[in-house]
Amino acid sequence: MTTPTSSAPARRLLIVGPPGAGKGTQAERIAAALSIPAISTGDIFRANVSQETELGVLAKSYMDKGEYVPDSVTNDMVRDRLAQDDAQGGFLLDGYPRTLDQVGALDAILADAGQSLDAVLLLEVDLEAVVERLVARGAEQGRSDDTEETIRRRIEVYSEQTAPLIAVYEERSLLRRVDGMASIDEVTAALLAELGA
């Protein structure tokens, strides 16, 4: 039997939870604690578009028309990002995969590198409380996209698309559920405890 000190904390991670659950905040804190990059799809898109990479130019052509960027382009961007030096010792993905097709793509990307996910962190929250939190944040920050109607729609889309992913990762025994309604520090501590860090 191995001693707890010999098993390293989980380092190839995915964080999921509805809009407003605090994923971005926790992703940054967990990544800093484990010295791994927090990788959000939003950041990957912005980096590729601003650097005018081949994938960025392609993605922008869809975004400029108000269309969704196809999975194939998103998958290629994630593959490219995970191949970078700083992600070799681990990473924390936020915002990808969003669909079952993307789960398959991520599996393939990691398998090609001889890797697999170590854990999937699920922030469980009270959806009504989150709606209130986001509406308040929208009012404070003057964010026109944070109306109650758009927030409820985003949560609906999350539930439709992400619930199946949660089931897949639960079947693989990768899911770690944490109460996202606790204080920021308590949530961080609970997540690190779940990862054996």
Phi, psi and omega in degrees: 000135182277150177279151182304328182292334183279341179269120181287153177295154177301137186231348176251102195233160175225137177243131180228159180162159182293164176306136177086004181281347180097022182301313183300314179299311182291323179302314180297317183291316181294316180299318179295317181296327183261359183056046175233158179284140170271123185243110177256145181299326178302315179296319180299315180299310183300318181297314181294320180292314183292327179275358180051044175292167179304315180293323180296316179298318179296313180299317182298326181298326176283315184298322181295335178269002181075020181259159175290142174285128182300151179308320184302320180289315179300314180301317180295322179295318180294317179304314181297317182292319182288343179276349181289153186307316186293344182264001184291330180268005180137171182194164174231110181274136179228117179096004178205135359282152179252342183229165178297324177299320180290330175300314179298319180294317179296318177305315182292318179301312182291320180299320178300330181265007181070030183234172171206165178292145176268323183198153175239119183267123180248119175272112180267128183223161174280113187299322179296319179296322179294318178301313179300316181300315183289323178297317179297317180297318180299318180294316180299315186266001181062036181271114183291340181277353182259050173274159182302320182297312181291324179296314180298323179294318180296322179293322178298313180298317178302312182299317181294314187276322190267334179307315178298326179296317181301319179297318180298312182290332176292319178300327181275004181059033179259345188285132175237113182268132179227142179289107181280359181271351179289178179293160181305314181296320180294321179295315179301313181298318180295320179295315180296323178297319179297331182270358180072028181259000000 
